[in-house]
Amino acid sequence: MTDYRLEQVADYLCTIELALAKYETKEDGETYNKFFGDIGSFKRNWLKQARSKRI
């Protein structure tokens, strides 16, 4: 069960970093905007939270 949770955390962090890369290159689609919001709210809410938990 521990390995499964570690895989989920790794997947979450990779997804956040991929979303940041897509926002920065303006390749974000409507799905990203619906889920994360615009770039400002993404950085304030999702990215800030994920980066504070990095090892």
PDB file with SEQRES, HELIX, SHEET and CRYST1 records, atoms N, CA, C and O in Angstrom:
SEQRES   1 A   55  MET THR ASP TYR ARG LEU GLU GLN VAL ALA ASP TYR LEU          
SEQRES   2 A   55  CYS THR ILE GLU LEU ALA LEU ALA LYS TYR GLU THR LYS          
SEQRES   3 A   55  GLU ASP GLY GLU THR TYR ASN LYS PHE PHE GLY ASP ILE          
SEQRES   4 A   55  GLY SER PHE LYS ARG ASN TRP LEU LYS GLN ALA ARG SER          
SEQRES   5 A   55  LYS ARG ILE                                                  
HELIX    1 AA1 THR A    2  GLU A   24  1                                  23    
HELIX    2 AA2 GLU A   30  PHE A   36  1                                   7    
HELIX    3 AA3 ILE A   39  SER A   41  1                                   3    
HELIX    4 AA4 PHE A   42  LEU A   47  3                                   6    
HELIX    5 AA5 LYS A   48  SER A   52  1                                   5    
CRYST1    1.000    1.000    1.000  90.00  90.00  90.00 P 1           1          
ATOM      1  N   MET A   1       0.814  -1.196   0.000  1.00  0.00           N  
ATOM      2  CA  MET A   1       0.000   0.000   0.000  1.00  0.00           C  
ATOM      3  C   MET A   1       0.863   1.268   0.000  1.00  0.00           C  
ATOM      4  O   MET A   1       0.488   2.272  -0.606  1.00  0.00           O  
ATOM      5  N   THR A   2       2.000   1.225   0.668  1.00  0.00           N  
ATOM      6  CA  THR A   2       2.884   2.387   0.711  1.00  0.00           C  
ATOM      7  C   THR A   2       3.415   2.724  -0.675  1.00  0.00           C  
ATOM      8  O   THR A   2       3.485   3.895  -1.046  1.00  0.00           O  
ATOM      9  N   ASP A   3       3.789   1.706  -1.441  1.00  0.00           N  
ATOM     10  CA  ASP A   3       4.285   1.940  -2.801  1.00  0.00           C  
ATOM     11  C   ASP A   3       3.217   2.584  -3.666  1.00  0.00           C  
ATOM     12  O   ASP A   3       3.516   3.456  -4.481  1.00  0.00           O  
ATOM     13  N   TYR A   4       1.988   2.161  -3.494  1.00  0.00           N  
ATOM     14  CA  TYR A   4       0.886   2.718  -4.279  1.00  0.00           C  
ATOM     15  C   TYR A   4       0.709   4.208  -3.972  1.00  0.00           C  
ATOM     16  O   TYR A   4       0.512   5.016  -4.880  1.00  0.00           O  
ATOM     17  N   ARG A   5       0.780   4.558  -2.702  1.00  0.00           N  
ATOM     18  CA  ARG A   5       0.643   5.969  -2.330  1.00  0.00           C  
ATOM     19  C   ARG A   5       1.797   6.802  -2.870  1.00  0.00           C  
ATOM     20  O   ARG A   5       1.590   7.928  -3.322  1.00  0.00           O  
ATOM     21  N   LEU A   6       3.000   6.261  -2.826  1.00  0.00           N  
ATOM     22  CA  LEU A   6       4.144   6.984  -3.371  1.00  0.00           C  
ATOM     23  C   LEU A   6       3.983   7.215  -4.870  1.00  0.00           C  
ATOM     24  O   LEU A   6       4.345   8.273  -5.384  1.00  0.00           O  
ATOM     25  N   GLU A   7       3.442   6.224  -5.562  1.00  0.00           N  
ATOM     26  CA  GLU A   7       3.197   6.385  -6.996  1.00  0.00           C  
ATOM     27  C   GLU A   7       2.152   7.456  -7.251  1.00  0.00           C  
ATOM     28  O   GLU A   7       2.281   8.222  -8.206  1.00  0.00           O  
ATOM     29  N   GLN A   8       1.125   7.528  -6.424  1.00  0.00           N  
ATOM     30  CA  GLN A   8       0.099   8.554  -6.575  1.00  0.00           C  
ATOM     31  C   GLN A   8       0.679   9.950  -6.355  1.00  0.00           C  
ATOM     32  O   GLN A   8       0.356  10.881  -7.093  1.00  0.00           O  
ATOM     33  N   VAL A   9       1.529  10.095  -5.347  1.00  0.00           N  
ATOM     34  CA  VAL A   9       2.148  11.389  -5.071  1.00  0.00           C  
ATOM     35  C   VAL A   9       3.056  11.798  -6.229  1.00  0.00           C  
ATOM     36  O   VAL A   9       3.042  12.952  -6.656  1.00  0.00           O  
ATOM     37  N   ALA A  10       3.837  10.862  -6.729  1.00  0.00           N  
ATOM     38  CA  ALA A  10       4.716  11.157  -7.858  1.00  0.00           C  
ATOM     39  C   ALA A  10       3.908  11.562  -9.083  1.00  0.00           C  
ATOM     40  O   ALA A  10       4.291  12.489  -9.798  1.00  0.00           O  
ATOM     41  N   ASP A  11       2.811  10.888  -9.329  1.00  0.00           N  
ATOM     42  CA  ASP A  11       1.944  11.219 -10.451  1.00  0.00           C  
ATOM     43  C   ASP A  11       1.346  12.612 -10.286  1.00  0.00           C  
ATOM     44  O   ASP A  11       1.271  13.373 -11.251  1.00  0.00           O  
ATOM     45  N   TYR A  12       0.923  12.946  -9.084  1.00  0.00           N  
ATOM     46  CA  TYR A  12       0.357  14.273  -8.802  1.00  0.00           C  
ATOM     47  C   TYR A  12       1.386  15.371  -9.064  1.00  0.00           C  
ATOM     48  O   TYR A  12       1.090  16.357  -9.738  1.00  0.00           O  
ATOM     49  N   LEU A  13       2.596  15.196  -8.527  1.00  0.00           N  
ATOM     50  CA  LEU A  13       3.624  16.218  -8.707  1.00  0.00           C  
ATOM     51  C   LEU A  13       4.027  16.361 -10.174  1.00  0.00           C  
ATOM     52  O   LEU A  13       4.263  17.474 -10.644  1.00  0.00           O  
ATOM     53  N   CYS A  14       4.107  15.256 -10.890  1.00  0.00           N  
ATOM     54  CA  CYS A  14       4.433  15.315 -12.319  1.00  0.00           C  
ATOM     55  C   CYS A  14       3.323  16.009 -13.106  1.00  0.00           C  
ATOM     56  O   CYS A  14       3.600  16.755 -14.045  1.00  0.00           O  
ATOM     57  N   THR A  15       2.087  15.769 -12.732  1.00  0.00           N  
ATOM     58  CA  THR A  15       0.963  16.408 -13.405  1.00  0.00           C  
ATOM     59  C   THR A  15       0.992  17.915 -13.202  1.00  0.00           C  
ATOM     60  O   THR A  15       0.734  18.673 -14.137  1.00  0.00           O  
ATOM     61  N   ILE A  16       1.302  18.354 -11.994  1.00  0.00           N  
ATOM     62  CA  ILE A  16       1.384  19.784 -11.710  1.00  0.00           C  
ATOM     63  C   ILE A  16       2.517  20.427 -12.506  1.00  0.00           C  
ATOM     64  O   ILE A  16       2.338  21.505 -13.075  1.00  0.00           O  
ATOM     65  N   GLU A  17       3.666  19.784 -12.551  1.00  0.00           N  
ATOM     66  CA  GLU A  17       4.795  20.333 -13.309  1.00  0.00           C  
ATOM     67  C   GLU A  17       4.508  20.348 -14.811  1.00  0.00           C  
ATOM     68  O   GLU A  17       4.898  21.287 -15.504  1.00  0.00           O  
ATOM     69  N   LEU A  18       3.834  19.325 -15.317  1.00  0.00           N  
ATOM     70  CA  LEU A  18       3.449  19.305 -16.730  1.00  0.00           C  
ATOM     71  C   LEU A  18       2.461  20.421 -17.033  1.00  0.00           C  
ATOM     72  O   LEU A  18       2.557  21.073 -18.073  1.00  0.00           O  
ATOM     73  N   ALA A  19       1.524  20.639 -16.142  1.00  0.00           N  
ATOM     74  CA  ALA A  19       0.559  21.723 -16.331  1.00  0.00           C  
ATOM     75  C   ALA A  19       1.270  23.072 -16.358  1.00  0.00           C  
ATOM     76  O   ALA A  19       0.921  23.933 -17.165  1.00  0.00           O  
ATOM     77  N   LEU A  20       2.259  23.269 -15.492  1.00  0.00           N  
ATOM     78  CA  LEU A  20       3.025  24.518 -15.499  1.00  0.00           C  
ATOM     79  C   LEU A  20       3.734  24.706 -16.834  1.00  0.00           C  
ATOM     80  O   LEU A  20       3.720  25.801 -17.397  1.00  0.00           O  
ATOM     81  N   ALA A  21       4.350  23.647 -17.341  1.00  0.00           N  
ATOM     82  CA  ALA A  21       5.038  23.734 -18.630  1.00  0.00           C  
ATOM     83  C   ALA A  21       4.058  24.091 -19.746  1.00  0.00           C  
ATOM     84  O   ALA A  21       4.385  24.883 -20.631  1.00  0.00           O  
ATOM     85  N   LYS A  22       2.869  23.517 -19.707  1.00  0.00           N  
ATOM     86  CA  LYS A  22       1.872  23.820 -20.738  1.00  0.00           C  
ATOM     87  C   LYS A  22       1.353  25.242 -20.615  1.00  0.00           C  
ATOM     88  O   LYS A  22       1.128  25.906 -21.627  1.00  0.00           O  
ATOM     89  N   TYR A  23       1.160  25.720 -19.395  1.00  0.00           N  
ATOM     90  CA  TYR A  23       0.730  27.108 -19.210  1.00  0.00           C  
ATOM     91  C   TYR A  23       1.791  28.073 -19.724  1.00  0.00           C  
ATOM     92  O   TYR A  23       1.464  29.064 -20.378  1.00  0.00           O  
ATOM     93  N   GLU A  24       3.059  27.792 -19.433  1.00  0.00           N  
ATOM     94  CA  GLU A  24       4.133  28.695 -19.844  1.00  0.00           C  
ATOM     95  C   GLU A  24       4.324  28.742 -21.346  1.00  0.00           C  
ATOM     96  O   GLU A  24       4.712  29.781 -21.880  1.00  0.00           O  
ATOM     97  N   THR A  25       4.063  27.642 -22.045  1.00  0.00           N  
ATOM     98  CA  THR A  25       4.220  27.623 -23.498  1.00  0.00           C  
ATOM     99  C   THR A  25       2.909  27.902 -24.223  1.00  0.00           C  
ATOM    100  O   THR A  25       2.824  27.783 -25.445  1.00  0.00           O  
ATOM    101  N   LYS A  26       1.887  28.277 -23.453  1.00  0.00           N  
ATOM    102  CA  LYS A  26       0.564  28.613 -24.003  1.00  0.00           C  
ATOM    103  C   LYS A  26      -0.086  27.439 -24.727  1.00  0.00           C  
ATOM    104  O   LYS A  26      -0.854  27.634 -25.670  1.00  0.00           O  
ATOM    105  N   GLU A  27       0.224  26.212 -24.283  1.00  0.00           N  
ATOM    106  CA  GLU A  27      -0.382  25.017 -24.871  1.00  0.00           C  
ATOM    107  C   GLU A  27      -1.498  24.459 -24.002  1.00  0.00           C  
ATOM    108  O   GLU A  27      -2.002  23.362 -24.243  1.00  0.00           O  
ATOM    109  N   ASP A  28      -1.880  25.234 -22.981  1.00  0.00           N  
ATOM    110  CA  ASP A  28      -2.955  24.774 -22.110  1.00  0.00           C  
ATOM    111  C   ASP A  28      -4.275  24.817 -22.870  1.00  0.00           C  
ATOM    112  O   ASP A  28      -4.561  25.771 -23.593  1.00  0.00           O  
ATOM    113  N   GLY A  29      -5.046  23.806 -22.700  1.00  0.00           N  
ATOM    114  CA  GLY A  29      -6.328  23.738 -23.381  1.00  0.00           C  
ATOM    115  C   GLY A  29      -7.462  24.097 -22.438  1.00  0.00           C  
ATOM    116  O   GLY A  29      -7.240  24.534 -21.309  1.00  0.00           O  
ATOM    117  N   GLU A  30      -8.646  23.909 -22.909  1.00  0.00           N  
ATOM    118  CA  GLU A  30      -9.824  24.211 -22.110  1.00  0.00           C  
ATOM    119  C   GLU A  30      -9.913  23.316 -20.877  1.00  0.00           C  
ATOM    120  O   GLU A  30     -10.439  23.737 -19.847  1.00  0.00           O  
ATOM    121  N   THR A  31      -9.412  22.100 -20.966  1.00  0.00           N  
ATOM    122  CA  THR A  31      -9.441  21.188 -19.824  1.00  0.00           C  
ATOM    123  C   THR A  31      -8.621  21.736 -18.667  1.00  0.00           C  
ATOM    124  O   THR A  31      -9.068  21.702 -17.520  1.00  0.00           O  
ATOM    125  N   TYR A  32      -7.429  22.238 -18.955  1.00  0.00           N  
ATOM    126  CA  TYR A  32      -6.595  22.809 -17.901  1.00  0.00           C  
ATOM    127  C   TYR A  32      -7.282  24.017 -17.285  1.00  0.00           C  
ATOM    128  O   TYR A  32      -7.273  24.177 -16.065  1.00  0.00           O  
ATOM    129  N   ASN A  33      -7.870  24.858 -18.101  1.00  0.00           N  
ATOM    130  CA  ASN A  33      -8.536  26.050 -17.584  1.00  0.00           C  
ATOM    131  C   ASN A  33      -9.753  25.699 -16.741  1.00  0.00           C  
ATOM    132  O   ASN A  33     -10.024  26.368 -15.744  1.00  0.00           O  
ATOM    133  N   LYS A  34     -10.480  24.673 -17.118  1.00  0.00           N  
ATOM    134  CA  LYS A  34     -11.642  24.267 -16.330  1.00  0.00           C  
ATOM    135  C   LYS A  34     -11.220  23.659 -15.001  1.00  0.00           C  
ATOM    136  O   LYS A  34     -11.858  23.905 -13.977  1.00  0.00           O  
ATOM    137  N   PHE A  35     -10.160  22.875 -15.005  1.00  0.00           N  
ATOM    138  CA  PHE A  35      -9.755  22.183 -13.787  1.00  0.00           C  
ATOM    139  C   PHE A  35      -8.927  23.079 -12.866  1.00  0.00           C  
ATOM    140  O   PHE A  35      -9.225  23.178 -11.676  1.00  0.00           O  
ATOM    141  N   PHE A  36      -7.897  23.729 -13.396  1.00  0.00           N  
ATOM    142  CA  PHE A  36      -6.982  24.519 -12.584  1.00  0.00           C  
ATOM    143  C   PHE A  36      -7.327  25.999 -12.542  1.00  0.00           C  
ATOM    144  O   PHE A  36      -6.916  26.696 -11.615  1.00  0.00           O  
ATOM    145  N   GLY A  37      -8.066  26.490 -13.515  1.00  0.00           N  
ATOM    146  CA  GLY A  37      -8.311  27.923 -13.618  1.00  0.00           C  
ATOM    147  C   GLY A  37      -7.252  28.571 -14.490  1.00  0.00           C  
ATOM    148  O   GLY A  37      -6.509  27.887 -15.194  1.00  0.00           O  
ATOM    149  N   ASP A  38      -7.188  29.899 -14.440  1.00  0.00           N  
ATOM    150  CA  ASP A  38      -6.190  30.593 -15.251  1.00  0.00           C  
ATOM    151  C   ASP A  38      -4.808  30.427 -14.623  1.00  0.00           C  
ATOM    152  O   ASP A  38      -4.675  29.819 -13.561  1.00  0.00           O  
ATOM    153  N   ILE A  39      -3.784  30.965 -15.277  1.00  0.00           N  
ATOM    154  CA  ILE A  39      -2.402  30.774 -14.837  1.00  0.00           C  
ATOM    155  C   ILE A  39      -2.170  31.352 -13.450  1.00  0.00           C  
ATOM    156  O   ILE A  39      -1.419  30.781 -12.658  1.00  0.00           O  
ATOM    157  N   GLY A  40      -2.805  32.475 -13.148  1.00  0.00           N  
ATOM    158  CA  GLY A  40      -2.629  33.102 -11.834  1.00  0.00           C  
ATOM    159  C   GLY A  40      -3.168  32.242 -10.708  1.00  0.00           C  
ATOM    160  O   GLY A  40      -2.492  32.032  -9.701  1.00  0.00           O  
ATOM    161  N   SER A  41      -4.373  31.748 -10.874  1.00  0.00           N  
ATOM    162  CA  SER A  41      -4.950  30.922  -9.816  1.00  0.00           C  
ATOM    163  C   SER A  41      -4.244  29.571  -9.739  1.00  0.00           C  
ATOM    164  O   SER A  41      -4.142  28.991  -8.658  1.00  0.00           O  
ATOM    165  N   PHE A  42      -3.760  29.066 -10.862  1.00  0.00           N  
ATOM    166  CA  PHE A  42      -2.985  27.819 -10.851  1.00  0.00           C  
ATOM    167  C   PHE A  42      -1.728  27.987 -10.013  1.00  0.00           C  
ATOM    168  O   PHE A  42      -1.417  27.136  -9.180  1.00  0.00           O  
ATOM    169  N   LYS A  43      -1.010  29.071 -10.227  1.00  0.00           N  
ATOM    170  CA  LYS A  43       0.228  29.289  -9.480  1.00  0.00           C  
ATOM    171  C   LYS A  43      -0.048  29.538  -8.004  1.00  0.00           C  
ATOM    172  O   LYS A  43       0.688  29.046  -7.149  1.00  0.00           O  
ATOM    173  N   ARG A  44      -1.093  30.292  -7.692  1.00  0.00           N  
ATOM    174  CA  ARG A  44      -1.412  30.591  -6.293  1.00  0.00           C  
ATOM    175  C   ARG A  44      -1.885  29.366  -5.528  1.00  0.00           C  
ATOM    176  O   ARG A  44      -1.506  29.169  -4.374  1.00  0.00           O  
ATOM    177  N   ASN A  45      -2.699  28.554  -6.154  1.00  0.00           N  
ATOM    178  CA  ASN A  45      -3.332  27.452  -5.439  1.00  0.00           C  
ATOM    179  C   ASN A  45      -2.597  26.129  -5.614  1.00  0.00           C  
ATOM    180  O   ASN A  45      -2.132  25.547  -4.634  1.00  0.00           O  
ATOM    181  N   TRP A  46      -2.491  25.656  -6.825  1.00  0.00           N  
ATOM    182  CA  TRP A  46      -1.973  24.314  -7.082  1.00  0.00           C  
ATOM    183  C   TRP A  46      -0.456  24.246  -7.019  1.00  0.00           C  
ATOM    184  O   TRP A  46       0.101  23.395  -6.326  1.00  0.00           O  
ATOM    185  N   LEU A  47       0.210  25.127  -7.730  1.00  0.00           N  
ATOM    186  CA  LEU A  47       1.674  25.069  -7.817  1.00  0.00           C  
ATOM    187  C   LEU A  47       2.319  25.393  -6.472  1.00  0.00           C  
ATOM    188  O   LEU A  47       3.260  24.717  -6.057  1.00  0.00           O  
ATOM    189  N   LYS A  48       1.825  26.409  -5.798  1.00  0.00           N  
ATOM    190  CA  LYS A  48       2.374  26.787  -4.499  1.00  0.00           C  
ATOM    191  C   LYS A  48       2.257  25.636  -3.503  1.00  0.00           C  
ATOM    192  O   LYS A  48       3.199  25.352  -2.763  1.00  0.00           O  
ATOM    193  N   GLN A  49       1.118  24.983  -3.486  1.00  0.00           N  
ATOM    194  CA  GLN A  49       0.892  23.853  -2.581  1.00  0.00           C  
ATOM    195  C   GLN A  49       1.818  22.675  -2.927  1.00  0.00           C  
ATOM    196  O   GLN A  49       2.402  22.058  -2.036  1.00  0.00           O  
ATOM    197  N   ALA A  50       1.943  22.374  -4.211  1.00  0.00           N  
ATOM    198  CA  ALA A  50       2.780  21.241  -4.625  1.00  0.00           C  
ATOM    199  C   ALA A  50       4.259  21.517  -4.362  1.00  0.00           C  
ATOM    200  O   ALA A  50       4.986  20.629  -3.916  1.00  0.00           O  
ATOM    201  N   ARG A  51       4.698  22.721  -4.631  1.00  0.00           N  
ATOM    202  CA  ARG A  51       6.112  23.041  -4.428  1.00  0.00           C  
ATOM    203  C   ARG A  51       6.489  23.072  -2.952  1.00  0.00           C  
ATOM    204  O   ARG A  51       7.636  22.792  -2.602  1.00  0.00           O  
ATOM    205  N   SER A  52       5.543  23.406  -2.087  1.00  0.00           N  
ATOM    206  CA  SER A  52       5.852  23.422  -0.654  1.00  0.00           C  
ATOM    207  C   SER A  52       6.019  22.016  -0.102  1.00  0.00           C  
ATOM    208  O   SER A  52       6.617  21.842   0.959  1.00  0.00           O  
ATOM    209  N   LYS A  53       5.503  21.009  -0.799  1.00  0.00           N  
ATOM    210  CA  LYS A  53       5.565  19.631  -0.336  1.00  0.00           C  
ATOM    211  C   LYS A  53       6.693  18.834  -0.991  1.00  0.00           C  
ATOM    212  O   LYS A  53       6.884  17.658  -0.679  1.00  0.00           O  
ATOM    213  N   ARG A  54       7.442  19.468  -1.898  1.00  0.00           N  
ATOM    214  CA  ARG A  54       8.549  18.738  -2.548  1.00  0.00           C  
ATOM    215  C   ARG A  54       9.650  18.415  -1.561  1.00  0.00           C  
ATOM    216  O   ARG A  54       9.850  19.114  -0.568  1.00  0.00           O  
ATOM    217  N   ILE A  55      10.340  17.364  -1.849  1.00  0.00           N  
ATOM    218  CA  ILE A  55      11.457  16.947  -0.992  1.00  0.00           C  
ATOM    219  C   ILE A  55      12.741  17.554  -1.520  1.00  0.00           C  
ATOM    220  O   ILE A  55      13.809  17.333  -0.948  1.00  0.00           O  
TER     221      ILE A  55                                                      
END                                                                             
